[in-house]
Amino acid sequence: MSDFTNAPRRALHWFRNDLRLGDNPALTRAASAGECTTVFVLEDNANHRPRGGASRWWLHHALAALEADLEKKSSRMLLLRGDSRAIIPELAAHLGCDLVTWNRRYGAAERETDGAIKQDLTARGIRAESFNGALLYEPMEIRSKAGGPMRVFTPFWKACRALREPSAPLPEPKQPQSIHETVPDATPLAALDLPPRRPDWAGGLRASWKPGERGAHERLVAFLKDGLGGYAENRDRPDLPSTSRLSPYLATGDISPRQIWHAARQAMLDGSSGASERDLDKFLAELGWREFSYHLLFHFPDLPRANFQPKFDAFPWQTDADALRTWQRGLTGYPLVDAGMRELWQTGYMHNRVRMIAASFLIKHLMQDWRAGEAWFWDTLCDADPASNAASWQWVAGSGADAAPFFRIFNPIGQGQKFDPAGDYVRRFVPEIAGLPDDYIHCPWEAPPAVRAKAGVTLGETYPNPIVPHDAARARALAAFKAISASA
């Protein structure tokens, strides 16, 4: 990392998951040059996991917003596609740059790529400088008393909080003169072919989101005004607008965690949010879980692919394509699960409490491998994140670090009655049962036939019967867990 001294003559900033101008330390460093340009590479590196469909849609619109913001500053962003290990060194040499900057990534494949690029640049006499633009605390900063990585969230977060207050966000840099050499391989945004076309399934995403830096800050302001107050009490309620919905913006770097941290703290201190210290602490702890997830991914790079606890390698997962498809389509017959899966498909997002319930249902009621669920979320979530997605799925499965015990099996009926008491969330996304009384909205099969008939609900026709009985599914899952625990 640089101290921003020794200003270069020409610099190139490589945008990755930091698609913003504010609080962007690598961009700020590049802007200290006499001339500077920026680039985004849609990476086709063989060892990188391809983006999912919803993430690609978000990326397109975040890039469009960033292009517009740069144009207002008479700057430009080059767009290229291919193997970044070849593109970045060749581009820097072509432009005559003596500095290339980027904000760090923490997956093993990405770190390997960045190391190879830095080595190539150095061999060409070009400095490469990397920065922390994505996290409050980097994975290598936090250690256990024994000096190793931490595996339990609560002591990890306490160690983070004891280390220091996150640094203040940087302002937008003053953009220097842009480099205008022709780059033959540069392409317009449309040619990257990121949004879905045949068919275009993104109508619900367009209606739900405004990607980009401006959209991120508008969402943050709205949350601090109407959501931070009461957050500790209401954050588990999918029927209320009680969560920040900032995760997609964080995933693409339209906003930084430092910006969120300091804005939330200020809103609590000045009283503008009506939030208590408890509300603030609960919200900041959600940022903390993201930090913990990256800590795990950095130190245990197989997290998205392998059980963190090896005993789960022997778990008797059931490979059932029909059951998986039924869950994906939101047709399990359990209204809260189905509402969550349909919210996901329609909007590219799912309320966090419902994510846990839907994931638990796939793993423990249907006995499907957590990796099948993780892959579906990777493709359909706008906030698909390599660390949080994997860590959260393993947490629910019981196979991860500091995981929920496997025997904690969410009852989707009881969870619906507790957290969606009037059924507003279910009625929004499962309209075919909206006419049922509140007492039966989470368990349509328990409604008397006359009540179902009056509501226009015919089980097995207008809405499915439960795919599995809750009690029997729970007993099956517990028996399987007992068996692997006995043999471990």
Buried (B, 14 or more C-beta within 10 A) or exposed (E): EBEEEEEBEBBBBBBBBBBBBBBBBBBBBBBBBEBBBBBBBBBEBEEBBEBBBBBBBBBBBBBBBBBEBBEEBEBBBBBBBEBBBBBBBBBBBBBEBBBBBBBBBBBBBBBBBBEBBBEBBEEBEBBBBBBBBBBBBBBEBBEEEEEEBBBEBEBBBEBBBEEEEBEEBBEBBEBBEBBEEEBEEBBEBEEBEBBBEEEEBBEBBEEBBBBBBBBBBEBBEEBBEEBBBBBBBBBBBBBBEBBBBBBBBBBBBBBBBBBBBBBBBEBBEEEEBBBBEEBBBBBBBBBBBBBBBBBBBBBBBEBBEBBBBEBBEEBEBEEBEEBBEBBBEBBBBBBBBBBBBBBBBBBBBBBBBBBBBBBBBBBBBBBBBBBBBBBBBBBBBBBBBBBBBBBBBBBBBBBBBBBBEBEEBBBBBEBBBEBBBEBBBBBBBBEBBBBBEBEBBBBBBEBEEEBBEEBEBEBEEEBBEBBBEBEEBBEBBBEBBEEBEEEE
